[in-house]
Amino acid sequence: MAHTKAKGSTKLGRDSESKRLGVKLFDGEVVNAGGVIVRQRGTKVYPGTNVIRGGDDTLYAKKAGTIKFATKKRNHFDGSRKFVKVVNVL
């Protein structure tokens, strides 16, 4: 006999927990020193002045101040350019 007996029936329920990534504080908002600005995987947003990047690519404020997002041209090694988002604390 080749039928299943005495075993659980479901094959679902193994989805991972969400990581709550994204922008936590937006343009013009006030941030304290050490406050999380952006949680990300990889550098979608680059750190600017008074912003540091953590080991998991999270962006933190170095000093207290106001958040300002900007776009900036970034050069590649082959000479091509792309626009990137940069976050600064003023």
Buried (B, 14 or more C-beta within 10 A) or exposed (E): EEEEEEEEEEEEEEEEEEEEBEBBBEEEEEBEEEBBBBBBEEEBBBBBEBBEBEEEBBBBBEEEBEBBBEEEEEEEEEEEEEEBBBBBBE
